[in-house]
Amino acid sequence: MPKSAIRPELAEAREQGLHNIGEAAALTGASAKMIRHYEALGLLPKASRTFAGYRIYSEADLHRIRFIKRARGLGFSMKQIEALLGLWDDRNRASAEVKALARSHSAALAVKIAEMRAMQRTLDELAERCHGNDRPDCPILDDLAADDQATPEQG
């Protein structure tokens, strides 16, 4: 349905293959709140509305929601998703741009993974030093309270 068309009743919209936000959420796995958020951010075009004001979504809208949800699942930021959607919408795009964005994101994930592994090693070492008994002394709390300790991400 064109966005400028007369607003249908919900039953008419359903006959045209359109879905209300609850159905869109169920069909895409994205919550209604997230769908509204995607729309507010401009990642999803402003939804058409029924005569009663309910949002209605086409199959193309559902496909776009799934794209956004998948990209979020891969850890892309909303800004990166906006760039990806722009590339997806541009049929004349160079795939090199998409690859560069994916490689950049992958490199950032590698840094985060290394930081998290360092945090895990530190916690494992601290837990190993803790007796875990009824006594109040605790190397874990002592380490957390120390002012001169470097955090794993600092080296």
Summary of the structure (lengths in Angstrom):
residues: 155
radius of gyration: 24.0
end to end distance: 56.5
largest distance: 73.6
contacts: 366
relative contact order: 0.09
helix: 62%
strand: 5%
